[in-house]
Amino acid sequence: MGECHVHAGIAPHQVENVLTEYPEAELLVHPECGCSTSGMYLKSEGILPKEKTHILSTGNMLTHSKASHADEFVVATEVGIIHQMEKQNPEKRFIPANPDAICPFMKMITLEKVLAALKEDKHIISVPTETAVQAKLAIERMVSIG
């Protein structure tokens, strides 16, 4: 389907439940999450407060949480980012919308493996030219968003 199974698995009811428990928290939602469409709708209807509801890339979640004056954040994305957020903001609290949102594939990537791939031409992935052209366009769009 062309989606991240971890992001797609974060459901609106999970976000609602966590926000009920932490009503003062800001909500940070990755745009690929299964809850993002309902989040945008609820924000536009004023059901979720506009000033506390943010649809952001993971990089922008890090930037926003550092700049924000909020003390608590409900985070709707892969839970691995929470460690980075806590390290960057030890005085703030980060609550996963779904604590089971763990990507086993992301956990396979390490700095050592990336370095080996770059230095030793290891782990080379080949795809058809048409796929590479489409993938490059998608990556360029993601990079331009931030």
N, CA, C and O of each residue as an XYZ file, in Angstrom:
584
protein
N       0.804     -1.189      0.000
C       0.000      0.000      0.000
C       0.852      1.259      0.000
O       0.317      2.362     -0.121
N       2.147      1.121      0.132
C       2.984      2.304      0.105
C       2.972      3.091      1.392
O       3.117      4.313      1.379
N       2.801      2.403      2.504
C       2.783      3.107      3.781
C       3.680      2.393      4.779
O       4.021      1.223      4.604
N       4.047      3.096      5.800
C       4.822      2.526      6.897
C       3.855      1.802      7.826
O       2.920      2.413      8.345
N       4.068      0.519      8.036
C       3.138     -0.250      8.872
C       3.119      0.230     10.322
O       2.096      0.113     10.997
N       4.231      0.764     10.804
C       4.278      1.259     12.184
C       3.446      2.533     12.316
O       2.635      2.661     13.234
N       3.650      3.472     11.395
C       2.871      4.714     11.438
C       1.385      4.437     11.212
O       0.533      4.998     11.902
N       1.077      3.576     10.252
C      -0.324      3.264      9.957
C      -1.019      2.627     11.158
O      -2.237      2.733     11.307
N      -0.240      1.967     12.012
C      -0.799      1.291     13.176
C      -1.094      2.188     14.368
O      -1.605      1.709     15.381
N      -0.786      3.465     14.275
C      -1.105      4.388     15.373
C      -2.506      4.938     15.110
O      -2.712      5.770     14.226
N      -3.448      4.458     15.891
C      -4.866      4.735     15.639
C      -5.359      5.972     16.393
O      -4.822      6.324     17.443
N      -6.387      6.626     15.846
C      -6.956      7.809     16.500
C      -7.383      7.562     17.950
O      -7.171      8.414     18.813
N      -7.986      6.396     18.219
C      -8.452      6.137     19.592
C      -7.287      6.072     20.581
O      -7.447      6.428     21.748
N      -6.118      5.622     20.123
C      -4.953      5.586     21.009
C      -4.525      7.003     21.389
O      -4.219      7.286     22.547
N      -4.510      7.881     20.396
C      -4.140      9.277     20.644
C      -5.150      9.916     21.594
O      -4.767     10.602     22.541
N      -6.434      9.690     21.340
C      -7.483     10.259     22.196
C      -7.331      9.792     23.643
O      -7.470     10.587     24.573
N      -7.044      8.497     23.832
C      -6.885      7.956     25.185
C      -5.716      8.608     25.919
O      -5.835      8.960     27.093
N      -4.594      8.768     25.234
C      -3.415      9.359     25.873
C      -3.657     10.838     26.156
O      -3.256     11.342     27.205
N      -4.311     11.539     25.227
C      -4.603     12.961     25.456
C      -5.575     13.164     26.618
O      -5.510     14.181     27.309
N      -6.470     12.208     26.835
C      -7.376     12.285     27.982
C      -6.577     12.204     29.281
O      -6.890     12.880     30.262
N      -5.550     11.375     29.271
C      -4.699     11.214     30.457
C      -3.743     12.400     30.652
O      -3.374     12.729     31.780
N      -3.351     13.034     29.548
C      -2.414     14.170     29.591
C      -3.019     15.364     28.843
O      -2.541     15.711     27.763
N      -4.048     15.990     29.391
C      -4.775     17.041     28.665
C      -3.964     18.306     28.391
O      -4.321     19.069     27.494
N      -2.899     18.548     29.124
C      -2.088     19.748     28.905
C      -0.978     19.525     27.881
O      -0.297     20.471     27.486
N      -0.797     18.290     27.456
C       0.303     17.965     26.545
C       0.065     18.513     25.145
O      -1.073     18.620     24.687
N       1.155     18.858     24.478
C       1.086     19.158     23.047
C       1.065     17.826     22.314
O       1.630     16.840     22.789
N       0.417     17.798     21.165
C       0.331     16.595     20.346
C       1.221     16.765     19.125
O       1.051     17.703     18.347
N       2.180     15.843     18.962
C       3.073     15.837     17.805
C       2.764     14.587     16.992
O       2.934     13.470     17.479
N       2.310     14.772     15.755
C       1.864     13.661     14.912
C       2.686     13.618     13.633
O       2.826     14.626     12.941
N       3.225     12.450     13.323
C       3.907     12.261     12.042
C       2.832     12.154     10.958
O       1.812     11.497     11.167
N       3.046     12.793      9.803
C       1.999     12.808      8.767
C       1.621     11.440      8.211
O       0.553     11.307      7.613
N       2.462     10.415      8.387
C       2.133      9.080      7.889
C       1.282      8.276      8.863
O       0.825      7.185      8.520
N       1.060      8.791     10.064
C       0.324      8.035     11.078
C      -1.130      7.823     10.676
O      -1.738      8.651      9.997
N      -1.664      6.698     11.113
C      -3.060      6.402     10.854
C      -3.998      7.406     11.496
O      -5.170      7.489     11.128
N      -3.492      8.166     12.450
C      -4.314      9.158     13.150
C      -4.164     10.561     12.569
O      -4.834     11.484     13.034
N      -3.309     10.746     11.572
C      -3.029     12.113     11.104
C      -4.232     12.769     10.425
O      -4.481     13.955     10.637
N      -4.972     12.028      9.623
C      -6.127     12.614      8.938
C      -7.185     13.050      9.941
O      -7.717     14.157      9.854
N      -7.486     12.170     10.896
C      -8.480     12.558     11.907
C      -7.940     13.688     12.773
O      -8.699     14.555     13.204
N      -6.628     13.685     13.033
C      -6.021     14.774     13.803
C      -6.163     16.114     13.110
O      -6.479     17.120     13.746
N      -5.929     16.127     11.793
C      -6.077     17.376     11.036
C      -7.531     17.848     11.051
O      -7.809     19.039     11.193
N      -8.459     16.888     10.902
C      -9.879     17.237     10.921
C     -10.283     17.798     12.287
O     -10.923     18.846     12.369
N      -9.905     17.096     13.354
C     -10.266     17.543     14.703
C      -9.638     18.891     15.030
O     -10.231     19.702     15.741
N      -8.442     19.126     14.514
C      -7.790     20.428     14.701
C      -8.574     21.512     13.963
O      -8.809     22.588     14.513
N      -8.979     21.236     12.723
C      -9.711     22.233     11.931
C     -11.079     22.544     12.530
O     -11.591     23.651     12.365
N     -11.674     21.571     13.226
C     -12.983     21.763     13.855
C     -12.871     22.380     15.248
O     -13.881     22.691     15.879
N     -11.639     22.555     15.719
C     -11.444     23.130     17.047
C     -11.583     22.135     18.182
O     -11.536     22.519     19.350
N     -11.756     20.850     17.853
C     -11.878     19.818     18.888
C     -10.514     19.575     19.536
O     -10.413     19.417     20.752
N      -9.478     19.547     18.714
C      -8.105     19.548     19.230
C      -7.613     20.987     19.148
O      -7.794     21.639     18.120
N      -7.000     21.488     20.201
C      -6.545     22.883     20.171
C      -5.471     23.113     19.105
O      -4.465     22.405     19.061
N      -5.699     24.107     18.253
C      -4.787     24.386     17.140
C      -3.376     24.685     17.611
O      -2.407     24.263     16.980
N      -3.252     25.411     18.716
C      -1.928     25.818     19.187
C      -1.148     24.664     19.824
O       0.054     24.786     20.056
N      -1.830     23.535     20.109
C      -1.152     22.408     20.751
C      -1.127     21.158     19.885
O      -0.703     20.100     20.352
N      -1.568     21.251     18.644
C      -1.625     20.099     17.752
C      -0.743     20.371     16.545
O      -0.953     21.344     15.821
N       0.249     19.506     16.330
C       1.239     19.753     15.281
C       1.467     18.488     14.451
O       1.760     17.425     14.997
N       1.331     18.613     13.137
C       1.640     17.532     12.209
C       3.044     17.830     11.682
O       3.237     18.799     10.948
N       4.029     16.997     12.056
C       5.433     17.319     11.779
C       6.231     16.088     11.361
O       5.908     14.960     11.732
N       7.273     16.332     10.585
C       8.247     15.279     10.307
C       8.993     14.977     11.604
O       8.918     15.757     12.553
N       9.703     13.867     11.654
C      10.438     13.543     12.878
C      11.488     14.606     13.186
O      11.678     14.965     14.348
N      12.162     15.107     12.177
C      13.141     16.175     12.396
C      12.504     17.415     12.973
O      13.059     18.041     13.876
N      11.341     17.775     12.458
C      10.640     18.952     12.974
C      10.047     18.708     14.362
O       9.857     19.655     15.126
N       9.754     17.445     14.696
C       9.312     17.136     16.061
C      10.432     17.453     17.051
O      10.190     18.025     18.113
N      11.652     17.077     16.691
C      12.806     17.365     17.556
C      12.994     18.867     17.721
O      13.190     19.358     18.833
N      12.933     19.585     16.621
C      13.108     21.040     16.655
C      12.001     21.702     17.468
O      12.266     22.565     18.305
N      10.760     21.294     17.215
C       9.620     21.911     17.904
C       9.657     21.637     19.407
O       9.442     22.545     20.210
N       9.926     20.394     19.787
C       9.903     20.063     21.215
C      10.980     20.826     21.980
O      10.803     21.149     23.154
N      12.079     21.108     21.321
C      13.147     21.883     21.964
C      12.730     23.347     22.132
O      13.000     23.953     23.169
N      12.081     23.908     21.130
C      11.706     25.328     21.149
C      10.446     25.603     21.974
O      10.255     26.719     22.457
N       9.593     24.602     22.135
C       8.308     24.794     22.807
C       8.476     25.023     24.311
O       9.410     24.523     24.936
N       7.545     25.790     24.864
C       7.523     26.021     26.308
C       6.713     24.945     27.036
O       6.639     24.949     28.265
N       6.113     24.036     26.290
C       5.319     22.968     26.905
C       6.226     22.019     27.692
O       7.410     21.867     27.392
N       5.634     21.389     28.707
C       6.373     20.436     29.540
C       6.105     18.988     29.147
O       6.907     18.101     29.437
N       4.958     18.751     28.476
C       4.569     17.394     28.108
C       4.181     17.341     26.636
O       3.611     18.283     26.085
N       4.513     16.203     26.013
C       4.214     15.998     24.598
C       3.718     14.573     24.398
O       4.335     13.621     24.875
N       2.611     14.431     23.698
C       2.170     13.124     23.225
C       2.744     12.985     21.827
O       2.530     13.841     20.969
N       3.477     11.894     21.602
C       4.232     11.718     20.365
C       3.654     10.556     19.569
O       3.677      9.411     20.020
N       3.135     10.860     18.379
C       2.549      9.846     17.506
C       3.496      9.579     16.342
O       3.343     10.132     15.253
N       4.468      8.725     16.598
C       5.405      8.235     15.584
C       6.139      7.044     16.188
O       5.821      6.630     17.303
N       7.099      6.495     15.487
C       7.907      5.385     15.991
C       8.575      5.822     17.291
O       9.152      6.907     17.361
N       8.497      4.980     18.317
C       8.917      5.379     19.660
C      10.415      5.632     19.809
O      10.838      6.208     20.811
N      11.213      5.223     18.850
C      12.655      5.443     18.934
C      13.036      6.906     19.053
O      14.088      7.226     19.606
N      12.207      7.791     18.548
C      12.511      9.229     18.608
C      12.434      9.765     20.038
O      13.055     10.780     20.352
N      11.688      9.099     20.893
C      11.500      9.603     22.255
C      12.828      9.666     23.005
O      13.046     10.589     23.790
N      13.706      8.711     22.779
C      15.031      8.746     23.427
C      15.777     10.025     23.044
O      16.371     10.680     23.901
N      15.745     10.376     21.761
C      16.412     11.607     21.300
C      15.767     12.835     21.931
O      16.464     13.764     22.340
N      14.444     12.842     22.011
C      13.731     13.978     22.602
C      14.091     14.147     24.077
O      14.328     15.262     24.541
N      14.128     13.037     24.805
C      14.460     13.093     26.234
C      15.902     13.536     26.453
O      16.196     14.283     27.386
N      16.788     13.075     25.596
C      18.199     13.465     25.698
C      18.357     14.968     25.442
O      19.136     15.642     26.116
N      17.625     15.470     24.482
C      17.679     16.879     24.096
C      16.946     17.779     25.096
O      17.294     18.949     25.258
N      15.927     17.223     25.764
C      15.066     17.998     26.676
C      14.826     17.213     27.965
O      13.707     16.750     28.187
N      15.824     17.048     28.813
C      15.651     16.202     30.001
C      14.591     16.704     30.983
O      14.105     15.937     31.815
N      14.237     17.971     30.891
C      13.247     18.537     31.808
C      11.812     18.347     31.314
O      10.866     18.701     32.017
N      11.642     17.792     30.114
C      10.308     17.626     29.524
C       9.915     16.150     29.505
O      10.764     15.264     29.589
N       8.604     15.907     29.391
C       8.087     14.537     29.381
C       7.507     14.217     28.005
O       6.769     15.014     27.426
N       7.855     13.035     27.493
C       7.390     12.599     26.178
C       6.645     11.278     26.336
O       7.194     10.296     26.836
N       5.393     11.270     25.905
C       4.525     10.114     26.073
C       4.188      9.554     24.694
O       3.662     10.280     23.851
N       4.481      8.280     24.450
C       4.125      7.716     23.142
C       2.616      7.547     23.007
O       1.947      7.115     23.946
N       2.088      7.889     21.843
C       0.664      7.659     21.577
C       0.386      6.160     21.558
O      -0.676      5.706     21.985
N       1.353      5.406     21.060
C       1.267      3.948     21.036
C       2.640      3.406     21.430
O       3.564      3.435     20.617
N       2.792      2.914     22.655
C       4.104      2.429     23.096
C       4.606      1.215     22.322
O       5.778      0.855     22.425
N       3.723      0.581     21.546
C       4.125     -0.569     20.736
C       4.539     -0.181     19.319
O       4.774     -1.058     18.487
N       4.630      1.111     19.032
C       5.001      1.584     17.687
C       6.522      1.486     17.519
O       7.240      2.485     17.556
N       6.978      0.256     17.337
C       8.410     -0.021     17.212
C       8.663     -0.625     15.835
O       7.975     -1.557     15.420
N       9.649     -0.089     15.136
C       9.986     -0.598     13.806
C      11.230     -1.482     13.894
O      12.328     -0.984     14.144
N      11.063     -2.784     13.691
C      12.231     -3.672     13.755
C      13.238     -3.391     12.640
O      14.428     -3.665     12.792
N      12.765     -2.850     11.532
C      13.668     -2.566     10.414
C      14.576     -1.383     10.725
O      15.754     -1.392     10.366
N      14.034     -0.364     11.391
C      14.858      0.788     11.764
C      15.927      0.382     12.773
O      17.020      0.948     12.787
N      15.612     -0.594     13.611
C      16.559     -1.034     14.633
C      17.732     -1.804     14.020
O      18.752     -2.000     14.681
N      17.600     -2.235     12.779
C      18.679     -2.964     12.105
C      19.782     -2.031     11.617
O      20.903     -2.475     11.370
N      19.479     -0.754     11.476
C      20.442      0.211     10.948
C      21.284      0.748     12.098
O      20.758      1.231     13.101
N      22.605      0.654     11.935
C      23.518      1.207     12.939
C      24.536      2.100     12.234
O      24.734      1.992     11.024
N      25.171      2.971     12.986
C      26.214      3.823     12.404
C      27.353      2.982     11.841
O      27.925      3.315     10.803
N      27.680      1.893     12.528
C      28.754      1.019     12.054
C      28.412      0.422     10.689
O      29.270      0.346      9.810
N      27.169      0.002     10.516
C      26.748     -0.578      9.236
C      26.723      0.473      8.131
O      27.090      0.181      6.993
N      26.298      1.680      8.449
C      26.297      2.762      7.459
C      27.730      3.069      7.038
O      28.009      3.216      5.849
N      28.637      3.166      8.007
C      30.045      3.435      7.706
C      30.634      2.332      6.830
O      31.332      2.618      5.858
N      30.356      1.077      7.168
C      30.859     -0.040      6.366
C      30.291      0.010      4.953
O      31.007     -0.256      3.987
N      29.022      0.344      4.829
C      28.396      0.430      3.508
C      29.056      1.503      2.659
O      29.245      1.315      1.457
N      29.410      2.631      3.274
C      30.028      3.732      2.534
C      31.492      3.462      2.213
O      31.962      3.790      1.124
N      32.211      2.866      3.156
C      33.648      2.638      2.967
C      33.946      1.433      2.082
O      34.869      1.461      1.269
N      33.165      0.388      2.245
C      33.492     -0.896      1.627
C      32.535     -1.299      0.512
O      32.587     -2.433      0.037
N      31.672     -0.397      0.093
C      30.663     -0.725     -0.921
C      29.871     -1.984     -0.553
O      29.590     -2.826     -1.406
N      29.523     -2.094      0.710
C      28.715     -3.215      1.187
C      27.237     -2.839      1.131
O      26.877     -1.664      1.061
N      26.412     -3.844      1.162
C      24.959     -3.671      1.265
C      24.411     -2.816      0.115
O      23.581     -1.932      0.330
N      24.870     -3.082     -1.074
C      24.414     -2.327     -2.244
C      23.027     -2.821     -2.647
O      22.782     -4.024     -2.744
N      22.138     -1.880     -2.877
C      20.774     -2.199     -3.293
C      20.593     -1.711     -4.723
O      20.864     -0.549     -5.027
N      20.141     -2.588     -5.589
C      19.897     -2.223     -6.983
C      18.399     -2.298     -7.256
O      17.725     -3.248     -6.857
N      17.898     -1.288     -7.938
C      16.489     -1.260     -8.320
C      16.401     -0.846     -9.787
O      17.329     -0.233    -10.315
N      15.303     -1.173    -10.442
C      15.131     -0.742    -11.831
C      15.197      0.787    -11.931
O      14.827      1.491    -10.991
N      15.665      1.290    -13.064
C      15.833      2.731    -13.264
C      14.541      3.496    -13.004
O      14.563      4.545    -12.361
N      13.421      2.985    -13.493
C      12.138      3.674    -13.295
C      11.819      3.823    -11.801
O      11.351      4.873    -11.360
N      12.074      2.777    -11.043
C      11.853      2.827     -9.589
C      12.793      3.832     -8.942
O      12.381      4.589     -8.063
N      14.050      3.845     -9.368
C      15.038      4.779     -8.810
C      14.633      6.225     -9.069
O      14.774      7.076     -8.190
N      14.135      6.506    -10.256
C      13.711      7.872    -10.600
C      12.550      8.300     -9.704
O      12.546      9.412     -9.177
N      11.568      7.421     -9.532
C      10.418      7.743     -8.679
C      10.834      7.881     -7.216
O      10.354      8.769     -6.511
N      11.723      7.005     -6.764
C      12.191      7.069     -5.374
C      12.974      8.350     -5.127
O      12.838      8.971     -4.073
N      13.790      8.746     -6.092
C      14.572      9.978     -5.940
C      13.642     11.182     -5.792
O      13.890     12.064     -4.970
N      12.587     11.215     -6.578
C      11.618     12.310     -6.492
C      10.976     12.350     -5.103
O      10.843     13.418     -4.506
N      10.580     11.181     -4.594
C       9.963     11.117     -3.260
C      10.940     11.573     -2.184
O      10.559     12.307     -1.273
N      12.190     11.148     -2.282
C      13.204     11.545     -1.295
C      13.462     13.041     -1.369
O      13.568     13.702     -0.336
N      13.562     13.579     -2.566
C      13.779     15.029     -2.713
C      12.627     15.823     -2.105
O      12.849     16.871     -1.499
N      11.399     15.331     -2.261
C      10.240     16.010     -1.666
C      10.306     15.973     -0.140
O      10.023     16.969      0.526
N      10.686     14.807      0.411
C      10.796     14.702      1.870
C      11.871     15.638      2.408
O      11.673     16.300      3.426
N      13.004     15.690      1.725
C      14.105     16.552      2.167
C      13.697     18.022      2.098
O      14.055     18.809      2.975
N      12.954     18.390      1.066
C      12.548     19.794      0.935
C      11.576     20.213      2.039
O      11.546     21.380      2.431
N      10.781     19.264      2.540
C       9.848     19.554      3.632
C      10.612     19.727      4.942
O      10.247     20.553      5.779
N      11.659     18.952      5.111
C      12.451     19.041      6.354
C      12.164     17.900      7.189
O      12.722     17.777      8.280
